[in-house]
Amino acid sequence: MHEGILFWNVDTQIDFIEPTGKLYVEGAEQLKPVLQRITEFAAFHKIRVINTCDFHLINSQELSANPDFVNSFPEHCMAGTRGAEFIPETRPELPAIVDWMTHMAILPQLANARQFRNIVIRKDAFDVFEGNPYATKIVNLMNPEKVFVYGVSTNVCVDKAVCGLLELGYKVLVFRDAIKELPLIPLPYDQWIAAGVQLIEFNQVEDFL
């Protein structure tokens, strides 16, 4: 087990990855092979994985009948629907699931890496740290030395995860061959690099563990 290493899987859900998804990120299905390799690598090396996922209710603030596709979007990843499920390539194995109604008593148990290697954090906002009140507590409980981030979309939820982790003081690396962006929204690469984020290919991961 690689102590101090955390993988952070952002929203690799059917509605985003599959071309038939309700908020398909164009080209995201091409990430499937590398996403599967990341998942298998984490399992083989017993690396802990935080898996975030949109889990929207009908009154979610970001949902709109007239979306601008920057600050508002059509219905997607609705709670209990197939579109909200992770794709097979990243589906977490025996995860602990934490939504915003989770009882605080479960949090100390999540420190047990052998019992809960995978944790799913459901969120109802772009930013996992805003969309789930337990997200900050969970990552601080783990206190990783390095966090490797991947998923979709680069310029929305991945960016929010990266910035949130940086604000908490963590060292962040991004698998640049395992992310994909939405159109119309600026890309965050310059800001990431300026803040100390390292962009690497997944096949370089062992050099950075």
Beta strands, then each sheet from edge to edge (+ up, - down):
strand 1: 5-10
strand 2: 48-54
strand 3: 96-98
strand 4: 118-123
strand 5: 146-152
strand 6: 171-180
strand 7: 198-200
sheet 1: 3+ 4+ 2+ 1+ 5+ 6+ 7+
end
